[in-house]
């Protein structure tokens, strides 16, 4: 019997370790997924110009290099499961993404999107346009965001809240809005992809293309789009320099805002698939 004690302890500890590694939202999202009645493998993206652009998400279908084994595994799983139409076809206002739009626009249209698309999972990122002058305050923003997320939950759609990127000249506003998104994800127990925090972590001092470090890119229109950082020279949209297209190394992730967003979206979506949908 003495020899059995270590084995008993080992068997008891294994579930504890697995439970600790499981994201807090898994059980709640399994309950949501049980209500889903639509087509499996559908992944919608609700957002503004940072979402409708082909520089986001679609590029993962192209040539990828310098990626980590973790990313390669996630991408292979997503490519094998997600419907092909969700790479490029689901772009446009009828699919929940368009330039200049706000979370208020999403509130007005979310019922239609869910009825027409009925996605299994939906990425939701609004806020950059909400913090511009004459837009809603952060409290109302959070209330509206909650409406959109709860509509998804009621539909059986798993929502992934993704924080907005930093905004040059409105740094405090962008942080406040991303904090509100983070708080809401915790309150509703849903997956959260922290684009804001990851942007700041990778480039704490020079995430903006407007930084004096990148002055050589400011005057020449041909160079403006090639600034190698998170946010482009306009201070708002993610950067997407040709030099780093398809480069998902650590250098590539901190030198292309769209690379970083696509990477974070991929890993969050794969987490949902691995822990909920395919489990």
N, C-alpha and C positions, 0 to 999 in steps of 0.2 A: 504493500500500500504506500510505503514511503516514496517509491519511484513514480507513483501516479500523481503526486501533488504538483510537481512542476508542469505536467501535461494539463491538469485541470486549470491551473492558473493561466497557462498560455491560451487555452481555448476561451476562457472568460474574457481575456483582454482584447482579443481580436475584434469583436463587435464594438468595443469601446473606441478602439482606434479608428475603425471605419466610420462610426457615428460622428467622431470629432472632425473628420475630413469632409463630411457632407455639408454642402452649403445650407444655410438656415432655411432657405425658401423651397427646398426640394419637395417636402411632403405637401406643402400648400399648393405648389404648382402641379403635383400629381393629381390632386383633387380637381383642379381647374381643367387639366387635360382630359380627365374622364368625361367632362361635359362636352368636349369638342366633337362637332358633327361634320366638319368640312374635310377637305382633301389633305391627306398627310403630306408632309414635306413642303408646305407652303410657308413662306417667310416674308412678311410685309415690312416695309420701312416707311414710317410716318415722320415727316420732317420738312425742312425748308430747302434752300438752294444748296446747302452743304450735303443734302441727301439726294436730291434729284440728279445731281451731276454724275456723269459716267466715270469720273475720277474716283468715286466711292463705290466699293463692293465689286463692281463689274470687273475690275482689273485683276481680281483673284483668279479669274478664268485664264488669264494670260500667262506669260513666262514668269515664274517665280524663282528667285535665287537667293542664296545666303540665308535661307529661312532655318529656324530651329527644328529639331526633330519633333518637338511638341506641336509646332505650327503645322508641319507636314502631316502629322497624324490627324489633327483637327480638320485640315483642309480636305484630306482624303475622305474622312467621314461625312463632312458636309456635302461634298460633291456626289457622294454615293447615295445621299438621302434626300437632299433638297430638290424640289421641282426645278427644272431648267428655266422655266419662265420667270423665276424669282431672281435670276441673275441680272437680266437686262430689261425684260418686258414690263415689269412692274414699276415703271418710272412714269411720273406724271401726276397731275392733280387728282385724276380719277382713282389713283392708287395711293393717295395720301401723302404725296410729296410735291412741292412746288416752291419756286423762289419767292422770297419776301413774306412767307407765311408765318403765322404765330400759333400759339396754343389755343387761342380763341377760335381760329379757323378750324382747328382739329375738333374742338367741342361741337361746332356746327355740323361737321361732316362725318364724325366717327361712326354714327349709326349706319350711314350709307356705305362706308368702306367695309365695315364688318359684314353687312348684308351681302354686298356684291363680291367681296374677296373671301370672307370667312377664313382668315389665315390661322394656321396652327400656332404660329409665333409671330409677334410683332415688335420691332424695334421702334422706340419712340424718342425722338430728340427734337424738341422745340425750345426756343429761348433767346437765341441771338437777336431775332427781330423783336422780341417782346421787351428787351431792355433799351431799345432805342427811344428817343424823346417822344412823349405823348402816348406811350404804350402803358400797359397795366403794371401795377406794382408787384413786388415779389409775393405778397400774400395772396392776391387774386390769381397770380400765375400758378401758384401751388394748388389752389382750389380747382382751377380749370384743368390742370394736369391730372389731378386726382379723378376728375370726372372721366377723362379719356381712358385712364388706366383701369378704372372700375368697370367701364363699359366692356373693355377687352376681357376682363376676368369673368364677367357675367356671360359673355359669349362663349367661353371655353377657350379663349385665345390667351396664350402665355405672353405677357408683356415684358420686354426688357427695356428699362429706363436707361437712357444713355445721357450723361451730363454734357452740356455744351462746352465748346473749347474756350480758352481765354480770349478776351476781346480788347484790343489795344485802345487805350483811352477810356475804357469803361471796365477796368480791371476789377474794381470792387463790386460792380453790378454783376459781372459774370460769375464771380466767386459766390455771391449771395444766391444767384439763381441755381448754380450747380449744387450748393449746399441744400437748397430747397428740394432739388431732385433726389439727392442722396437721402434726405430725411424721409421723403415720401416713399422711396423704395423700401426703407426699413419699416416704416409704419404699415405698409400694405404687404410686406413680406414677399417682394417680387425681385427678380434678378436685376442687378445694377451694373452697368458698364461705365467706369469712371474715366471718360475721355479727358475731362478737365484736369483731374489730379495727375493722370499719366503724362499729359502735356507739360505740366509744370515740373514734374519729377525729372523728366528727361532733359528739359531746358529751363531751369529755374530763372535764369537771367536774360536769356536772349531768344525766347520763344516767338517773339514778334519780328516779322520782316521789316518793320519800321525802325528797329533798333539801329543805332548808329554803326554798329558792327557791320551791317549789311548796306551801307551807304552806296557802295558801287552798283547796287541793283536798283537804286531808286530813280535815277534820271533816265536811264535807257529803257524804253518800253519793251525791247526784246529781252532784256534781262530781268525785268520785274517779276515775271512768272517763274523764274528759276532760282529764287532765293531758297537756300537750303536750311530751312527751319520748320517749325510747326505751323505758324500762321504767316500768310503771304504779306506782301508789301502793302496791301490795302488794310491790313490790321484786323480783318474780320474772317475771311475764308481761309481754310487750310491751304498750305503750300503744296505744290505738286511738281517739283523740279524734274526735268527729264533724266538728269544724272542718276536719280534714285528710283526711277520707276521699276517696279518689280523687285527692288532690293529690300528684303525684310530682315536684314541684319540689324543689330542694335544701332549702328550708324544710320542705316536707312530709315529706321523707325523714328529717329529724332531729327531727321533731315527732310521729312515729307509728312506733313500733317494728314494727308489723305491715306498714305500708307499706314500710319499709326491708327487712324480710325477704322480702316478695313480690318486690320489685324485684331484690334480690340473687339470689334463686332464678331469676327470669326470665332474668337476664343469664347466669348460669352454665349453665342448661339450654340456652339459645340457643347458647352457645359450644360445647356438646357437639354440638348439631345441626349447626351450621355447619362445625365442624372435623372431625367424625367421621361422624355418621349420614347427613348429606346431601351429604357430600363424595365 
